[in-house]
Amino acid sequence: MKPADNKIYLASKSPRRRELLRQVGVEFELLLLRSDGPRGADVTEEVLPGESALDYVARVANEKAAFALNVVRLRHLPARPVLAADTTVTIDGVILGKPADRAEAIAMLEQLSGRTHQVLTSIAVHGNGIAEQRTQISQVRFGVLSAASIAAYCATPEPYDKAGGYGIQGSAALFVEHIEGSHSGIMGLPLYETAQLLRQAGLPLP
């Protein structure tokens, strides 16, 4: 199906992903999926038994993109590719999701303190003849964090809507000693891989 224009649908609530798309000149409309409510989430973000972090982020990103593309068709919206993404943090083989409360956020940062962890962001683009997915993995090392630093950070709103309990684009940047990988991927949208998929979907990117 020929796309209506050079826009995409972004199936994500993340303000960081919006900022990154604007940074590279990708026009988008939001197509938000339901994450709660009486009927539950449109796509569950629960980890399946025995599921690895790599399989988890890939599955969730693909399921979000597929669900959103079906919404486009059911609502007879203009034909455009759909971009969805999912980010998770893992250390010692354990997936760290979004902390439910202050105690969990503190525990996560204590676990990350002075160590290297992995940030996995999977993106999926469905529509305009493709259904493709890529996952970018970055290694992030934190310096040793004092109890006071952790407590001060967890007193802000920053940790609570982010996998692993921190956002590198905020004041937690002060915790980061070393990165190997993609800064934009750690933020939630690896731009190199995103551009690859959007070009495949027909967007005229440089």
Protein Blocks (a to p, Z undefined) as FASTA:
>chain_A
ZZfblcdcdddfbfklmmmmmmnopacddddddfbdjkopfbdcbdcehiafklmmmmmm
mmmmmmmmmmmmmnopacdddddddddddeehiacdddfbfklmmmmmmmmgopacdddd
ddddeeehiacddddddddddddddfklmmmmmmpmklmmcghhiafklmmlmmpmbdcd
jfklmnopafklmmmmmmmnopacZZ
